[in-house]
Amino acid sequence: MSPKVAPTQLNLARRPRRLRRSAAIRGMVRETRLSREMLIYPLFVCTGEGQRREVGSMPGVFQLSVDEAVKEAEATRAAGVPGVLLFGLPAEKDEAGEAAYDPEGPVQSAIRAIKKGIPDLLVITDVCLCEYTSHGHCGLLDGETILNDATVEQLARAALSHAAAGADVVAPSDMMDGRVGRIRAVLDDGGFTETVIMSYAAKYCSAFYGPFREAADSAPAFGDRRSHQMDPANVEEALREVELDLEEGADIVMVKPAVAYLDVIARVKTEFGVPVAAYHVSGEYSMLKAASRNGWIDEERAMMETLTSIHRAGADIIITYYAREAAARI
C-alpha cells in the first residue's frame, strides 16, 4: 500500500478544480460561449411543390421545394437561428450553368418567398455553378480545364440575380481567382452596394464533402476539384487567399471545412481580425449522425463539443446542419 501524503506537503495554494466543482461555477467561468446568433442553417431548394426528399447520407436534411423551404425557414427563425444559406437544384442543367442566374430559379424564388414571409430572417445564397452544370464542375470548361475568367462572369450574373431577388448576403464558393472583386463591381453597378459578400476564401479540396454532393446533386462527372480548391496541407496559402478576397471587397471570409481546419480558422482570425465564418460540412455532420445511430457516441454532447471547438478556434459564424438542434440546447 502506498504511503499517504499529507496535504501540507503539496503545493495547494491554487486548486484549479475549485472552479469545476459545480455546473453553476463551470458556467460562470466558461471562456467560450456559443450563441444562437452565430448559427446559419443550410437549405437545399429544388423545383416543384410539396417536395420534401430526405438525403440518404445526411439524416434530417432534405431537398425542399420552395413552399417547404419557407416552412423550414419559419422553423429556423422560431428556433432563434438568424439566417439560412440556400443551395439550388434546378430542373435542367447545361454546360454553362445558365440556370444559376434564372430569375425564376429555385434559389431566386425561395429568396422572394422567404423574404415575403419572414423579412427579418437573414438570407445567404451560395454562388457556384456546380449545382447547375451538366458536368458537375464549378465553372465553364475547355475540354477538362476550367476557364477561370469566363466562369467569373457567370458567377457575377448569378450573384446579381440573387441580390435582385432580395438576398442579404451572397457567398461565392467556387474558388476562382478574382471572383470577389468582379462580383463586388457588378453588385455596386447594379445598385446593390449594401449586399454583403461572404467569400469561401479558404475552401479546401476535402474528402468531407461527399454527402453534400448527394444533397446538391453536384458530383463532378469526371476528375476532381484539385485545380481550384486548396491543398489540405497548406495554411500560408489560405492566408494569401483570405488577403486577396479582403482586398477585392469581401466583408466576411470563410474557412471550409471547419473541424479538420481549426488551425486555419485560428490563423485567419488572429492575422486579419475580420468576421470569420466556418462551414461544419456534410461529412463532419454525417459522421456524428452515423456514430450516434450505432450507439458509439452521445450525439448531443458531441454536437455541442464540436461547435464549441469551431467557435473557440475563432469562428464568429458557424454554418451547420445542426443549427436548429444546437439552438435548442444553447
Secondary structure, DSSP 8 states (H G I E B T S, - for coil): ------GGGS--S--GGGGGSSHHHHHHT-S----GGGEEEEEEEESSSS-EEE-TTSTT-EEEEHHHHHHHHHHHHHTT--EEEEEEE-S--BTT-GGGG-TTSHHHHHHHHHHHH-TTSEEEEEE-STTTBTT--SS-EETTEE-HHHHHHHHHHHHHHHHHHT-SEEEE-S--TTHHHHHHHHHHHTT-TT-EEEEEEEEB--GGGHHHHHHHT---SSS-STTTSB-TT-SHHHHHHHHHHHHHT-SEEEEESSGGGHHHHHHHHHHH-S-EEEEE-HHHHHHHHHHHHTTSS-HHHHHHHHHHHHHHHT-SEEEETTHHHHHTT-
